Amino acid sequence: MAERSGLLSEREVCEVTWTMVQVARQLIGRHLVRTPLVRDEGLSDLIGGHLFLKRESSQVTGSFKVRGALVKVLASGKNRWRKGLVCASTGNHGKGVAYLARLLETDAWVVVPERTPTNKVRAIKELGANVLVYGDDYCDAELMAFRLAEERQAVLAPSFDDPWVVAAHCSIVTEILEECPDLEVVIAPVGGGALVASCLLVRDHMKPSLRVIAVEAEGAPALTAALRAGEPVRLPFVNTVADGIAVPQIGSVPFRILSDRLSEPVVQVTDEMMDEGIRYLIRSLGIIAEHAGAAAVAAVLSQQVDDLHGRRVACLITGGNIAQDRLATILTKER
């Protein structure tokens, strides 16, 4: 018999419903901060319109990922999460799960692939979570996390491939539309796919005219590969410093949404373009962003997105957990 979640039955959460989105917003409103939406004069001038930045880098863990982690864990019910939390992560999601474990006074185990940045591993440990290093990429770490959660009967908190996670991330675009109802374009990075899938769901429910632009790392084109194949496929390797979107395979839950609703071409940005996005954000606005967090801005700066002139545009700054030495290298690099 399927075990009931803490809020809705398993049958009710096989798809992402608007009821789930509303539940997620309530949970997020109680436990997390509402991140600022700020107008950027420089990028507004560049597009001849109005460009806003949604600063998820100022969320409690420095990344949007804690939204999905929080909702997934709380939706599972106390009888489950008191046995502990388990996740796979390339850094930011693991930090979110570790933060929640401390908040809920339970244990956490975070499985990270070998190339996870040391600053993110250290941050996870400092929050009290157990860290296991396993595999070459996120998919390898995820398999280990599945086994570990089953052994410990703990809550498995997926980074992106889960309806509750997608529902949670819908809160980001709903917040933007509440402050900027005449928004015309939203630009978001894509790794596992939950964030862009959430943008599409909010668009369909709240503003059908909204354009949704997905930006992936050129060295980790998991969404492009899935759209070509008609199903999620695993890339043979990923080659990008943007660890937040260095995912070799799109999630099956997000892909069901993306394959049906994404009408705009996927934009690809290089590591160098994301470096430029990082430099722009800190020099112009004092905003610290990691590579994935700067991907949307990189797409605008490199003029990879068509028809932005005169539009009202929002770029999602998804995370700011970049190592200080890497940031210093980027800022001193010649253009």
C-alpha positions in Angstrom: 0.0 0.0 0.0 1.3 3.4 -0.9 2.4 5.4 2.1 0.6 8.7 2.6 2.7 11.9 2.5 2.2 14.4 5.3 -0.1 16.6 3.2 -1.5 14.8 0.1 -1.8 11.1 -0.9 0.8 9.6 -3.2 -1.8 9.4 -6.0 -2.4 13.1 -5.7 1.3 14.0 -6.1 2.1 12.0 -9.2 1.6 15.2 -11.1 2.3 18.8 -10.2 -1.1 20.4 -9.4 -1.9 24.0 -8.5 -3.1 22.8 -5.1 0.5 21.6 -4.5 1.8 25.0 -5.6 -0.4 26.7 -3.1 0.6 24.4 -0.3 4.3 24.9 -1.2 3.9 28.7 -1.1 2.4 28.5 2.4 5.3 26.4 3.7 7.9 28.6 2.1 6.2 31.7 3.5 6.4 30.3 7.0 10.1 29.2 6.9 12.0 31.1 4.2 12.6 34.7 3.2 11.0 36.4 0.2 14.0 37.3 -2.0 14.2 40.8 -3.6 13.4 41.7 -7.2 15.6 44.6 -8.3 15.7 46.6 -11.5 19.2 46.6 -13.2 19.8 49.9 -15.0 22.8 48.6 -17.1 21.0 45.6 -18.5 17.8 47.6 -18.9 19.8 50.0 -21.1 21.3 47.1 -23.0 17.9 45.7 -24.1 16.2 49.1 -24.3 13.6 47.9 -21.8 13.3 47.0 -18.2 15.3 44.1 -16.8 14.8 42.8 -13.3 16.9 40.4 -11.2 15.3 37.9 -8.8 18.0 37.5 -6.2 17.7 33.9 -5.0 21.4 34.2 -4.1 20.1 36.1 -1.0 18.0 33.1 0.2 18.9 31.7 3.6 21.3 29.1 2.1 22.5 31.3 -0.7 20.5 29.4 -3.3 16.9 28.8 -4.5 17.4 25.0 -3.9 16.3 25.2 -0.3 12.7 26.0 -1.5 12.3 22.6 -3.1 14.1 20.8 -0.3 11.9 22.4 2.4 8.6 21.5 0.7 9.6 18.0 -0.2 10.7 17.2 3.4 7.7 18.8 5.1 5.3 17.2 2.7 6.7 13.8 3.6 5.4 14.1 7.2 7.1 14.1 10.6 6.9 10.4 11.0 9.3 10.1 8.1 11.6 13.0 8.4 12.4 12.4 12.0 14.3 9.3 10.7 16.6 11.6 8.8 17.1 13.2 5.4 19.1 11.9 2.5 19.9 13.6 -0.8 22.4 13.7 -3.7 23.8 17.1 -4.6 26.4 19.0 -6.4 26.4 21.5 -3.5 23.5 23.9 -3.1 20.7 21.4 -2.7 22.8 19.5 -0.1 23.3 22.8 1.8 19.6 23.3 1.8 18.9 19.8 3.1 21.6 20.2 5.8 20.0 23.5 6.8 16.6 21.8 7.1 17.9 18.9 9.1 19.3 21.4 11.7 16.0 23.3 11.7 14.0 20.1 12.2 16.5 18.6 14.7 17.1 15.5 12.6 20.0 13.9 10.8 21.1 14.4 7.2 23.3 12.5 4.8 24.4 14.3 1.6 26.0 12.3 -1.2 28.2 14.5 -3.5 30.1 13.6 -6.6 33.9 13.8 -6.5 34.1 17.1 -8.4 31.9 19.0 -6.0 33.5 22.4 -5.0 35.3 22.1 -1.6 33.6 25.3 -0.4 30.2 23.8 -0.8 31.2 20.5 0.8 32.6 22.5 3.8 29.4 24.5 4.1 27.3 21.3 4.2 29.5 19.8 6.9 29.4 23.1 8.9 25.6 22.8 9.1 26.0 19.4 10.7 25.2 17.0 7.9 27.2 13.8 7.1 28.8 14.0 3.7 29.6 11.0 1.5 31.7 11.5 -1.6 30.7 9.1 -4.4 30.9 8.9 -8.2 31.9 11.1 -11.1 28.6 13.1 -11.5 25.2 13.8 -10.0 23.6 10.6 -11.4 26.2 8.4 -9.7 25.7 10.2 -6.4 21.9 9.9 -6.8 22.1 6.1 -7.1 24.0 6.0 -3.8 21.5 8.3 -2.2 18.6 6.0 -3.2 20.3 3.1 -1.5 21.2 5.0 1.6 17.6 6.4 2.1 16.2 2.9 1.7 18.6 1.4 4.2 17.9 4.1 6.8 14.2 4.5 6.0 14.9 8.2 5.8 13.3 10.8 3.5 14.9 11.0 0.1 14.9 14.7 -0.9 15.5 14.8 -4.7 17.3 17.9 -6.1 14.9 18.3 -9.0 13.1 15.1 -10.1 10.1 15.3 -7.9 6.6 17.0 -8.2 6.9 18.7 -4.8 10.2 20.2 -5.8 8.7 21.6 -9.0 5.7 22.9 -7.0 8.1 24.6 -4.6 10.0 26.4 -7.3 6.8 27.8 -8.7 6.9 30.2 -5.8 9.8 32.1 -7.4 7.9 33.2 -10.5 4.6 33.8 -8.6 6.5 36.2 -6.4 7.9 38.0 -9.5 4.5 38.3 -11.1 3.0 39.7 -7.9 5.6 42.5 -8.0 5.8 42.9 -11.8 2.5 41.8 -13.3 3.4 43.2 -16.7 6.4 40.9 -17.0 6.9 39.6 -20.5 10.0 37.3 -20.4 11.6 35.2 -17.7 15.1 33.7 -18.2 16.2 30.9 -16.0 19.1 28.4 -15.9 18.4 24.7 -16.4 20.2 21.7 -15.1 17.8 19.0 -13.8 14.9 21.0 -15.2 12.7 21.7 -12.1 13.1 25.4 -12.1 12.2 26.0 -15.8 9.4 23.5 -15.5 8.0 25.6 -12.6 8.2 28.7 -14.8 6.1 27.1 -17.5 3.5 25.9 -15.0 3.1 29.4 -13.5 3.0 30.9 -17.0 0.1 28.6 -18.0 -1.8 29.3 -14.8 -1.2 33.0 -14.3 0.1 34.6 -17.5 -0.1 32.6 -20.8 1.7 35.3 -22.7 4.9 35.0 -20.7 7.9 33.9 -22.6 10.1 31.3 -20.7 13.7 31.0 -21.8 15.9 28.1 -20.6 19.7 28.6 -20.4 22.0 25.6 -20.1 25.7 25.3 -19.9 27.3 24.5 -23.3 29.2 21.7 -21.6 26.1 20.1 -20.0 23.4 20.2 -22.6 21.1 17.7 -20.8 17.8 19.5 -21.9 18.9 19.8 -25.5 19.8 16.1 -25.6 16.5 15.1 -24.1 14.4 17.2 -26.4 16.2 15.7 -29.4 15.8 12.1 -28.2 12.2 12.7 -27.0 13.1 11.4 -23.5 15.7 12.0 -20.8 19.1 10.6 -21.9 22.3 10.6 -20.0 25.2 12.6 -21.4 28.4 10.6 -21.7 30.2 13.4 -19.8 29.7 17.0 -18.7 32.4 19.7 -19.1 31.5 22.9 -17.3 32.6 24.8 -14.1 28.9 25.6 -13.5 28.5 22.9 -10.9 24.9 24.0 -10.1 23.7 23.0 -13.6 26.3 20.3 -14.4 23.7 17.6 -14.5 24.2 14.7 -17.1 20.4 13.9 -17.3 17.3 15.9 -17.1 14.7 14.8 -14.6 11.7 12.7 -15.8 9.2 14.8 -13.9 10.4 18.1 -15.2 10.8 16.7 -18.7 7.2 15.8 -18.9 6.4 19.4 -18.4 9.2 20.8 -20.6 8.6 18.5 -23.5 4.9 19.6 -23.8 5.2 23.3 -23.0 8.6 24.7 -23.8 8.2 26.6 -27.1 11.4 28.8 -27.0 14.7 27.5 -28.2 17.1 26.5 -25.5 20.0 28.9 -25.1 23.5 27.7 -24.4 26.2 29.7 -22.7 29.9 28.9 -22.3 31.9 29.0 -19.0 33.5 32.2 -20.3 30.1 33.8 -20.8 29.2 32.9 -17.3 32.5 34.4 -16.1 31.5 37.6 -17.7 28.1 37.4 -16.1 29.7 37.0 -12.7 32.0 40.0 -13.3 29.1 42.2 -14.4 27.0 41.4 -11.4 29.6 42.1 -8.8 31.2 45.1 -10.5 27.9 46.8 -11.4 25.6 45.7 -8.5 27.8 44.1 -5.8 25.9 40.9 -6.3 27.9 37.7 -5.8 26.8 34.9 -8.1 28.2 31.5 -8.9 28.3 30.3 -12.6 24.8 28.7 -12.7 23.5 31.8 -10.8 24.9 34.1 -13.5 23.8 32.0 -16.5 20.6 34.0 -17.2 22.5 37.3 -17.1 25.3 35.7 -19.3 22.6 34.9 -21.9 21.5 38.5 -22.0 25.0 40.0 -22.0 26.1 37.8 -24.9 22.8 38.6 -26.8 21.8 35.0 -27.1 18.1 35.7 -26.5 16.1 37.2 -29.3 13.5 40.0 -29.2 14.2 41.5 -25.8 14.2 45.1 -27.0 11.6 47.2 -25.1 10.5 44.2 -23.0 10.0 43.7 -19.3 12.4 40.8 -18.5 13.4 38.9 -15.3 16.6 37.0 -14.9 16.8 34.5 -12.1 20.0 34.7 -10.0 19.8 31.3 -8.6 22.8 31.0 -6.3 25.8 32.8 -4.9 27.8 30.1 -3.3 31.1 30.6 -5.2 34.5 29.9 -3.7 36.4 33.0 -2.9 39.5 31.9 -4.8 37.5 31.2 -7.9 35.8 34.5 -7.7 39.1 36.3 -7.3 40.5 34.5 -10.4 37.4 35.5 -12.5 37.6 39.1 -11.4 41.3 39.5 -12.3 41.0 37.6 -15.6 41.5 39.7 -18.6 38.5 40.3 -20.8 
